[in-house]
Amino acid sequence: MRTGWRRTEAQSAGLSRMLISDIVVVNAAGGGGGIRAHCTVLAARSPVFAAMFSNGLRETRESAVDISDMSVGACRAFVGYLYGNLREEEFIAHRSELLHAGDKYDVVELKRACEESLLGGRRRPGQRAREAAHRAPVRAADAQEGLLEAAQGFREDFRAPGGFP
C-alpha cells in the first residue's frame, strides 16, 4: 500500500506544467465552469477520448468536452483520477458516478475499483469499500508513472497535417 499523497500531487503538478492545457472539460449541467486538461493525458487514459481526439470530432475543433451527465464534484474527481490524483474521500463520495464514467469512457481500472467498492460495501459494510477506495488512488498513481510517456507517444502519432492538434 502506498502512502504519501504529496508525491502524487507533486507529480500531477509537474505533468501539468510540462504540457500546455489544450482542452476544457465542461460540466454544463452542473454549471461548474471548466476544468483545464490536456488532450494527450485524457487520450492516454481512455480509448474513448483517444478516438474522440484523433477523429476530428466537435470536441477537438471546439477544444472542449462536455461531461454533463454527472455532478461537478464527480467530474472533477474523474479528471483527477485520469491524472493520477484522486483522494480516497473523493472516490467514496462519487463512486457511483465514477462507475458510470469508467464504463462510458472505458477506464477499466476505475470501473473495477468502483464495482469492488460498491459491492464490497454491501457484503461487509465499510471494510471492503474502504479497501477498494484506497486502491483506486493507488491504481491512479501507478498508471501515472507511464502517463507522460504514453501522452507523448499519442501526441507524436497525430502530428501529421490535419491530425491531432
Backbone hydrogen bonds, N-H to C=O, Kabsch-Sander energy under -0.5 kcal/mol:
donor,donor_aa,acceptor,acceptor_aa,energy
7,R,4,G,-1.2
8,T,4,G,-0.8
9,E,5,W,-2.7
10,A,6,R,-2.8
11,Q,7,R,-2.5
12,S,8,T,-2.5
13,A,9,E,-2.4
14,G,10,A,-2.4
15,L,11,Q,-2.4
16,S,12,S,-2.4
17,R,13,A,-1.9
18,M,14,G,-1.7
19,L,15,L,-1.5
22,D,37,A,-1.3
23,I,37,A,-1.6
24,V,63,S,-1.5
25,V,35,I,-2.9
26,V,24,V,-0.7
26,V,65,V,-3.4
27,N,33,G,-1.3
31,G,27,N,-1.1
32,G,27,N,-1.2
35,I,25,V,-2.3
36,R,34,G,-0.6
37,A,23,I,-2.8
42,L,38,H,-2.3
43,A,39,C,-3.0
44,A,40,T,-1.9
45,R,41,V,-1.4
46,S,42,L,-1.5
48,V,105,Y,-0.8
50,A,46,S,-2.3
51,A,47,P,-2.2
52,M,48,V,-2.2
53,F,49,F,-2.7
54,S,50,A,-1.7
55,N,51,A,-0.9
57,L,52,M,-1.3
60,T,57,L,-1.1
61,R,57,L,-1.9
62,E,58,R,-2.8
63,S,59,E,-0.8
64,A,59,E,-1.5
65,V,24,V,-2.5
67,I,26,V,-3.2
67,I,65,V,-0.7
68,S,66,D,-0.7
75,C,71,S,-2.3
76,R,72,V,-2.5
77,A,73,G,-2.3
78,F,74,A,-2.6
79,V,75,C,-2.4
80,G,76,R,-2.5
81,Y,77,A,-2.4
82,L,78,F,-2.2
83,Y,79,V,-1.6
84,G,81,Y,-1.7
85,N,80,G,-3.6
91,F,87,R,-2.2
92,I,88,E,-2.6
93,A,89,E,-2.1
94,H,90,E,-1.8
95,R,91,F,-0.8
95,R,92,I,-0.6
98,L,94,H,-2.7
99,L,95,R,-2.0
100,H,96,S,-1.5
101,A,97,E,-2.3
102,G,98,L,-3.0
103,D,99,L,-2.0
104,K,100,H,-3.0
105,Y,101,A,-2.8
106,D,103,D,-0.8
107,V,102,G,-2.3
108,V,106,D,-1.0
111,K,107,V,-2.3
112,R,108,V,-2.7
113,A,109,E,-2.4
114,C,110,L,-2.4
115,E,111,K,-2.6
116,E,112,R,-2.6
117,S,113,A,-2.2
118,L,114,C,-2.9
119,L,115,E,-2.9
120,G,116,E,-2.6
121,G,117,S,-1.8
122,R,118,L,-0.8
122,R,119,L,-0.6
123,R,119,L,-1.5
124,R,120,G,-2.2
127,Q,125,P,-1.3
128,R,124,R,-0.9
130,R,126,G,-2.9
131,E,127,Q,-2.1
132,A,128,R,-2.6
133,A,129,A,-2.5
134,H,130,R,-2.2
135,R,131,E,-1.9
136,A,132,A,-1.9
138,V,134,H,-1.2
139,R,135,R,-3.2
140,A,136,A,-2.2
141,A,137,P,-2.6
142,D,138,V,-2.9
143,A,139,R,-2.5
144,Q,140,A,-1.6
145,E,141,A,-0.9
145,E,142,D,-0.8
146,G,143,A,-0.9
147,L,144,Q,-1.0
148,L,144,Q,-0.7
150,A,146,G,-2.3
151,A,147,L,-3.0
152,Q,148,L,-2.6
153,G,149,E,-2.2
154,F,150,A,-2.4
155,R,151,A,-2.4
156,E,152,Q,-2.4
157,D,153,G,-2.0
158,F,154,F,-1.0
158,F,155,R,-0.6
159,R,156,E,-1.2
163,G,160,A,-2.6
